[in-house]
């Protein structure tokens, strides 16, 4: 199995290969990598992949994690029903 085909962010379907390619083109912080690739911006809000992305950048840049402002993760402000999104068709 090719390790670069591993999906890091399941919500946005971001693979390790995509993260590595983006970092190679734009050496950046983990926050910027998340913004460039949308890793951590899916339904779960980064609860499953945020630490992985941080660790990947830390290993690629050979620098310790900084005290930069992280992308926070939180649930939606209030739940929204599909009916209200699509309108009432009754």
Residue frames as qw, qx, qy, qz and C-alpha x, y, z in Angstrom:
[[0.000, 0.889, 0.458, 0.000, 0.00, 0.00, 0.00],
 [0.379, 0.449, -0.019, 0.809, 1.28, 3.42, -0.94],
 [0.313, -0.480, -0.546, 0.612, 1.33, 5.53, 2.24],
 [0.009, -0.144, 0.080, 0.986, 0.74, 8.77, 0.35],
 [0.329, -0.303, -0.643, -0.622, -2.69, 7.51, -0.72],
 [0.283, -0.413, -0.760, 0.415, -3.82, 7.45, 2.92],
 [0.140, -0.746, -0.332, -0.560, -6.70, 9.84, 3.57],
 [0.282, 0.018, -0.520, 0.806, -5.81, 12.24, 6.40],
 [0.317, 0.164, 0.286, -0.889, -8.99, 14.34, 6.40],
 [0.203, 0.291, 0.929, 0.106, -11.98, 12.07, 5.83],
 [0.241, 0.718, 0.463, -0.460, -14.54, 14.88, 5.69],
 [0.292, 0.814, -0.191, -0.464, -12.79, 16.74, 2.86],
 [0.945, 0.234, 0.185, 0.135, -11.07, 13.61, 1.42],
 [0.162, 0.897, -0.410, 0.040, -7.59, 15.14, 1.68],
 [0.967, 0.034, -0.167, 0.192, -4.80, 12.60, 1.17],
 [0.630, -0.598, 0.183, 0.460, -1.32, 12.62, 2.60],
 [0.583, 0.216, 0.415, 0.664, -0.03, 13.04, -0.96],
 [0.095, 0.838, 0.323, 0.430, -2.06, 16.25, -1.40],
 [0.463, -0.879, -0.002, 0.109, -0.74, 17.64, 1.89],
 [0.700, -0.324, 0.316, 0.552, 2.85, 16.75, 0.94],
 [0.465, 0.468, 0.419, 0.624, 2.52, 18.30, -2.54],
 [0.090, -0.929, -0.231, -0.276, 1.02, 21.47, -1.14],
 [0.575, -0.764, 0.118, 0.266, 3.73, 21.77, 1.50],
 [0.692, -0.034, 0.368, 0.620, 6.41, 21.20, -1.14],
 [0.295, 0.640, 0.371, 0.604, 4.99, 24.01, -3.31],
 [0.190, -0.776, 0.014, -0.602, 4.27, 26.33, -0.39],
 [0.520, -0.075, -0.672, 0.522, 6.39, 25.61, 2.71],
 [0.308, -0.558, -0.058, -0.769, 4.09, 26.94, 5.38],
 [0.272, -0.218, 0.700, -0.624, 2.69, 26.57, 8.88],
 [0.070, 0.254, 0.965, -0.021, 0.10, 23.94, 9.71],
 [0.256, 0.614, 0.443, -0.601, -2.57, 26.62, 9.86],
 [0.301, 0.577, -0.347, -0.675, -1.76, 27.81, 6.35],
 [0.066, 0.125, -0.945, -0.295, -1.61, 24.22, 5.07],
 [0.186, 0.429, 0.835, -0.290, -5.08, 23.62, 6.47],
 [0.300, 0.681, 0.162, -0.648, -6.37, 26.79, 4.78],
 [0.199, 0.487, -0.620, -0.582, -4.75, 25.87, 1.45],
 [0.180, 0.057, -0.955, -0.231, -6.06, 22.28, 1.39],
 [0.630, -0.332, -0.141, -0.688, -9.26, 22.55, 3.48],
 [0.587, -0.072, -0.772, 0.233, -7.99, 19.78, 5.76],
 [0.219, -0.250, -0.645, 0.688, -9.84, 20.14, 9.03],
 [0.239, 0.127, 0.025, -0.962, -12.63, 22.25, 7.58],
 [0.371, -0.180, -0.794, -0.447, -15.18, 19.52, 7.01],
 [0.609, -0.531, -0.411, -0.421, -18.14, 18.31, 8.99],
 [0.760, -0.419, -0.397, 0.298, -16.13, 17.27, 12.07],
 [0.094, -0.981, 0.068, -0.156, -14.32, 20.61, 12.20],
 [0.352, 0.674, -0.581, 0.289, -10.87, 19.04, 12.46],
 [0.701, -0.512, 0.378, -0.321, -11.48, 16.79, 15.45],
 [0.971, 0.003, 0.228, 0.073, -10.09, 13.76, 13.60],
 [0.784, 0.422, 0.061, 0.451, -7.29, 15.23, 11.47],
 [0.040, -0.975, 0.108, -0.188, -6.12, 18.47, 13.09],
 [0.597, -0.667, 0.433, 0.110, -3.38, 16.83, 15.15],
 [0.830, 0.150, 0.421, 0.333, -2.24, 14.72, 12.17],
 [0.445, 0.814, 0.113, 0.356, -1.82, 17.79, 9.97],
 [0.275, -0.918, 0.266, -0.104, 0.08, 19.56, 12.75],
 [0.768, -0.389, 0.473, 0.189, 2.38, 16.53, 13.14],
 [0.761, 0.449, 0.317, 0.345, 2.99, 16.26, 9.37],
 [0.232, 0.918, -0.058, 0.316, 4.06, 19.92, 9.16],
 [0.516, -0.780, 0.355, -0.018, 6.21, 19.56, 12.25],
 [0.827, -0.140, 0.464, 0.285, 8.07, 16.61, 10.70],
 [0.638, 0.618, 0.265, 0.375, 8.43, 18.25, 7.27],
 [0.119, 0.921, -0.089, 0.361, 9.72, 21.55, 8.60],
 [0.708, 0.011, -0.480, 0.518, 11.90, 20.08, 11.38],
 [0.036, -0.380, 0.293, -0.876, 10.62, 22.71, 13.77],
 [0.037, -0.283, -0.849, 0.444, 8.65, 22.29, 16.97],
 [0.042, -0.727, -0.628, -0.275, 5.01, 23.25, 16.96],
 [0.155, 0.238, -0.156, 0.946, 4.73, 26.97, 17.51],
 [0.044, 0.446, 0.655, -0.609, 2.25, 28.94, 19.51],
 [0.120, -0.070, -0.443, -0.886, 0.51, 30.12, 16.36],
 [0.566, 0.110, 0.320, -0.752, -3.22, 30.59, 16.47],
 [0.199, 0.035, 0.959, 0.201, -4.64, 27.18, 15.61],
 [0.446, -0.186, -0.476, -0.735, -7.75, 26.60, 13.60],
 [0.393, -0.118, 0.680, -0.607, -10.34, 25.88, 16.22],
 [0.295, -0.169, -0.872, -0.352, -12.85, 23.10, 16.02],
 [0.294, 0.137, 0.558, -0.764, -16.39, 23.43, 17.24],
 [0.259, 0.453, 0.848, 0.095, -19.85, 22.15, 16.36],
 [0.036, 0.521, 0.408, 0.749, -22.24, 24.38, 14.40],
 [0.147, -0.193, 0.329, -0.913, -23.86, 27.20, 16.36],
 [0.631, 0.113, 0.500, -0.582, -27.24, 25.52, 16.05],
 [0.407, 0.104, 0.870, 0.257, -28.44, 22.49, 14.09],
 [0.408, 0.367, -0.200, -0.812, -30.15, 23.18, 10.79],
 [0.703, 0.210, 0.660, -0.162, -32.71, 20.77, 9.35],
 [0.312, 0.052, 0.708, 0.631, -32.66, 19.66, 5.73],
 [0.140, 0.743, 0.649, 0.082, -36.20, 20.99, 5.39],
 [0.091, -0.914, -0.097, 0.384, -35.08, 24.51, 6.25],
 [0.325, -0.433, 0.535, 0.649, -32.14, 24.27, 3.86],
 [0.189, 0.156, 0.802, 0.545, -34.22, 23.03, 0.96],
 [0.366, -0.041, -0.091, -0.925, -37.42, 24.91, 1.68],
 [0.484, 0.165, 0.740, -0.437, -40.83, 23.50, 2.45],
 [0.221, 0.129, -0.701, -0.666, -42.16, 21.59, -0.56],
 [0.106, 0.314, 0.923, -0.195, -45.40, 20.36, 1.04]]
